[in-house]
Amino acid sequence: MTQLRTAHTADLDAATLEAARALLDDALDDMTEEDWEHALGGVHALLHADGTLIGHAAVVQRRLVHGGRALRCGYVEGVAVRADHRGRGHGTALLGALERVIRGAYDLGALSAGDAAAGFCTGRGWQRWRGSSWTLSPTGIRRTPQEDGCLYVLPTAATPLDLDAALTCDWREGDVW
């Protein structure tokens, strides 16, 4: 029996945060301390099976600049399902919980994903960003060409997007996107 819940980082106890970090370390080959930091401070979707954490995803607020506007973005981070529980719709459940938050609280959703996740994202209504990607670095606006083709957005009815235009994210240590 699985149970899905959402909670803000501030409402999670130390044991839950440790379990989430351990799950991400186990499931993702290149999880860094900065990646973990990026997943904190927002809403977490947590999936438990028989009391054990088997899935995690988070949405945090970021600012993206598009078409001369600073947009409030729900940025998805730290998505993982334990290997022995994959292929059962758990990723769909996790992302569905976050999409509800995004649609209710943000101008748009965004995430960075590799080719393996492209079909999953687009099948849920996420759209691949076709334009160039940039970041507002401490030294000025900087191009992030390595992210081109890897960014996906979840539009909301209130925010029109030109998927071929430039998209600029706020600065953070580690992977900026």
Residue pairs with C-beta under 8 A, 6 or more apart in sequence:
1 49
1 50
2 47
2 48
2 49
2 54
2 90
2 93
3 47
3 48
3 49
4 45
4 46
4 47
4 48
4 93
4 94
4 97
5 45
5 46
5 48
6 43
6 44
6 45
6 46
6 97
6 98
6 101
7 43
7 44
7 46
8 42
8 43
8 44
9 17
9 40
9 41
9 42
9 44
9 58
12 20
12 44
16 46
16 53
19 53
20 39
20 44
20 46
20 53
20 56
20 78
21 36
23 53
23 54
23 55
23 56
23 80
23 82
24 31
24 35
24 36
24 39
24 56
24 78
24 80
25 31
26 82
26 83
27 80
27 81
27 82
27 83
28 35
28 80
32 174
34 172
34 173
34 174
34 175
35 77
35 78
35 174
35 175
36 78
37 173
37 174
38 60
38 77
38 78
38 172
38 174
38 175
39 58
39 60
39 77
39 78
40 58
40 60
41 60
41 61
42 58
42 59
42 60
42 61
42 74
42 77
43 58
43 59
43 98
43 101
44 56
44 57
44 58
45 55
45 56
45 57
45 58
45 93
45 94
45 95
45 97
45 98
46 53
46 55
46 56
47 53
47 54
47 55
47 56
47 81
47 90
47 93
47 94
48 54
49 85
53 82
54 81
54 82
54 85
54 90
55 80
55 81
55 82
55 85
55 90
55 91
55 93
55 94
56 78
56 79
56 80
56 94
57 76
57 77
57 78
57 79
57 80
57 94
57 95
57 97
57 98
58 76
58 77
58 78
58 98
59 74
59 75
59 76
59 77
59 98
59 101
59 102
59 109
60 74
60 75
60 77
61 72
61 73
61 74
61 75
61 106
62 73
62 75
62 110
62 169
62 170
63 70
63 71
63 72
63 73
63 169
63 170
64 70
64 71
64 73
64 108
64 110
64 167
64 168
64 169
64 170
65 71
65 136
65 167
65 168
65 169
66 161
66 162
66 165
66 166
66 167
66 168
67 161
67 162
67 165
71 107
71 108
71 159
72 105
72 106
72 107
73 106
73 107
73 108
73 109
73 110
74 98
74 101
74 102
74 105
74 106
74 108
74 109
74 110
74 154
75 109
75 110
75 111
76 95
76 98
76 109
76 110
76 111
77 111
79 91
79 94
79 95
79 111
81 90
81 91
81 94
91 120
92 124
95 124
96 124
98 109
99 109
99 124
99 154
102 108
102 109
102 154
102 156
103 109
103 154
103 156
106 156
107 156
107 158
107 159
108 153
108 154
108 155
108 156
108 159
108 161
109 126
109 153
109 154
109 156
110 129
110 151
110 152
110 153
110 154
110 169
111 121
111 126
111 151
111 152
112 147
112 150
112 151
112 152
112 175
112 177
113 120
113 121
113 150
113 152
114 150
118 128
121 128
121 152
122 128
122 152
125 154
126 152
126 153
126 154
127 152
127 153
127 154
127 155
127 161
127 163
128 149
128 151
128 152
128 163
129 151
129 152
129 153
129 163
129 167
130 163
130 164
131 162
131 163
131 164
131 165
131 166
131 167
132 143
132 145
132 148
132 166
132 167
133 143
133 144
133 145
133 147
133 148
133 151
133 166
133 167
133 168
133 169
133 177
134 141
134 142
134 143
134 144
134 166
134 167
134 168
134 169
135 141
135 142
135 144
135 168
135 169
135 170
135 171
135 176
135 177
136 168
136 169
136 170
136 171
137 171
137 176
138 171
141 168
144 169
144 176
144 177
147 177
150 177
151 167
151 177
153 161
153 163
153 167
155 161
169 176
169 177
